[in-house]
Amino acid sequence: MTTFLNLAELAEIARQRLKPMAWAYYSSGSGDETTLAENERAWQRRAVHYRVLAEVGERSTATSVLGHDLAVPLIVAPMAFQGLAHPDGELATARAASAAGSLMTLSTLATESIEDVVAAARGPLWFQLYIYRDRDVTAALVERARAAGARALVLTVDAPLLGRREADVRTGFHLPDDLPIKNLLPAGHERLEAVAGDSGLAAYVGTLLDPDLGWKDLQWLRGVAGELPVLVKGVVRPDDARRAVDHGAAGVIVSNHGGRQLDGAPATADVLAPIVDAVGAASPVLVDGGIRRGVDVLRALALGAKAVLIGRPILWGLAVDGEEGVAAVLEHLREELDLAMALAGCRSIDEIDRGLLDPGAQAAR
């Protein structure tokens, strides 16, 4: 088992293990990568006004999201093509997430099928969905997710087209022939081929996914989903978050796609609190983007997030040590969060509130 002191150190180990094309795809952002960098910096700017003499000898990181009891407020973000990182791909990630008391969000563009990944998981699993131009393809994916036992759908709404990811263009990103997108085998959309002078993924998205989505499509999906709750992922505006809930979303995920879509979009830390305020307490708000320390998780919860989604660090762990590597990342963040809670004067997740970042807010309560 590879040891590491922090996730930045693990990322460097992963860079050395991964093939250059895979590293470029996983690590890069769009454009000048300003949003990619700002996602991390924005958390770091928020000072934690810790409480003292708070009797923190016993602490708990347990929480609940959409009725799922979790040992930690950490959810594995949807990430495509995990077979590029390790032969076990999404199967290893699902097993590790369940063992950690977390849950995994499986990407539509996975290299393992939803049926196999749900079977590998020993806990709840969510399924991330893109809406294809062919609605029958999308409806079939939803039905498979329901039949397999997925507990929620996560609709990604920030990718009408793919952001210009120059690293992918430079490497000619594509999938090898022996690594299909297994969820799309029945539809015949399982290949991601090389495209001269471009990213194969950009060509795939531009050809097959529907760029003309509107609020009516969220309502359509709610009808297709039946009893499955639908969360909307990719929101950075309070008014969009409120509209999502008004159109039937069970919750929203504040996300700029890890800085991979519109470069210049705001960091998620900067928009989280207004979105929480706009949505209200009835629907959970989650967040991803640039979370690399347990204290970042603490900051996100203080701003009102119910839990956080972890993306790239999961891939680093998967690339370095497979299932054990993913487990090590989740445990590392749990330990850092537990320490941050003790030092901030919080015994439970419920005691993490906005007053930690703005003492005046607590005084006014």
Buried (B, 14 or more C-beta within 10 A) or exposed (E): EBEBEEBEEBBEBBBEBBEEBBBBBBBBBBBEBBBBBBBBEBBBEBEBBBBEEBEBEEBBBBBEBBEBEBBBBBBBBBBBBBBBBBEBBBBBBBBBBBBBBBBBBBBBBBBBBBBBBBBBBEBBBBBBBBBBEEBEBBBBBBEBBBEBBBBBBBBBBBBEEBBBBBBBBEBBBBBEEEBBBBBBEEBEBBBBEBBEEBBBBBBBBBEBBBEEBEBEBBEBBBEBBEEBBBBBBBBBBBEBBBBBBEBBBBBBBBBBBBBBBBBEBBBBBBBBBBBBBBBEEEBBBBBBBBBBBBBBBBBBBBBBBBBBBBBBBBBBBBBBBBBBBBBBBBBBBBEBBBBBBBBBBBBBBEBBBBBBBBEEBBEEE
